[in-house]
Amino acid sequence: MSTLLHLDASARRESISRELSAAFAAAWRAENPSGTYIYRDVAADPVPFIGPGWTALCDAVLAAGHTDLAKLPELARTPEQAAAWAIVEPLLAELLAADVILIGTPMYNYSIPASLKAWLDQVTFPRMSLGHRRFVVASARGGAYTPGAPKAAFDYQERYLRDFFAGHFAVHDAVFVHAELANSRTDPNLAQLRDKHDESYALALESVRGLAKEY
């Protein structure tokens, strides 16, 4: 039986990234009727930023040389570390229970929302490996960042997440699906690009639904 962890990070209640991630989740659940579905909205229910207790816990992990995440609770020996672990524990449990991690996220200022970064910070410890787990990122971007586009070099959203998954989680096969030129829906200066956005959005919807059947 497979488990899907579904995260949304858009500050918009009705957003393109939410629509894309919801389409993947619906298709996945239809394909996996006996699977487990876990949902977390890190924008509506923000994860706290890491604090001194988390850094102390991280230092304890480094000092102990642990690679077994199951042993993390043993390292929370001070009240400050215990308080940090109380925040980490449910988040990490959801992550470790999942076979597929679906992230719906917009691009904000060329990168990811602070809400998603806060979640990543809380669940990440030295020498982690998520082994068989697979990541799918369904995103919306206001402009165009595909190879060859004028702003392609400013794409710190996919680049950052790919590097993060590989460097911290030892996951190298993350899949990204983007709906581009989303700002053409509201920005008069981009109105002439609305057809290209509609095409990108339709293709992204088709892609996430197809991917869900493979996962």
Secondary structure by P-SEA (a helix, b strand, c coil): cbbbbbbbbccccccaaaaaaaaaaaaaaaacccbbbbbbcccccccccccaaaaaaaaaaaaaccccccccccccccaaaaaaaaaaaaaaaaaaaccbbbbbbccccccccaaaaaaaaaacccccccccbbbbbbbcccccccccccccccccaaaaaaaaaaacccccbbbbbbbcccccccccccccaaaaaaaaaaaaaaaaaaaaaac
